[in-house]
Amino acid sequence: MSGNPQDVADRVLTAADGDADLARQFVMLFIAELPALVENARHAAGLRDHDGLQRVAHSLRGSAATLGFMEVADAALLLETHARGEKNDAHIAAHVEKLMLACDDANSAGRAYLQRPA
């Protein structure tokens, strides 16, 4: 699970060097970008565009890891690895699904974090 709002707050504040306003901006940007990134991953997988899928997964992994959404980062790493090496479409589809679920959890946790008093 991506975490409760306090866990998210602790991780994001660390990424923002304790700047609460910057932390909120980071989370807003991250959750705003999630739907497009997930759709890009799904689209690339559907086209069997392994290079494109690798790029999307890599980008998502970096953003998620920076903010402490490790479930997303881990799922993106697995997807990136399979897109680079194995290129088994059934495995890739399963990893896209896992990534989508992790992103849904991160989105919920990020929104809960943003609803907390500043």
HELIX and SHEET records of a PDB file:
HELIX    1   1 PRO A    5  ALA A   15  1                                  11    
HELIX    2   2 ALA A   20  LEU A   47  1                                  28    
HELIX    3   3 HIS A   50  LEU A   67  1                                  18    
HELIX    4   4 MET A   70  ARG A   84  1                                  15    
HELIX    5   5 ASP A   89  GLN A  115  1                                  27    
END                                                                             
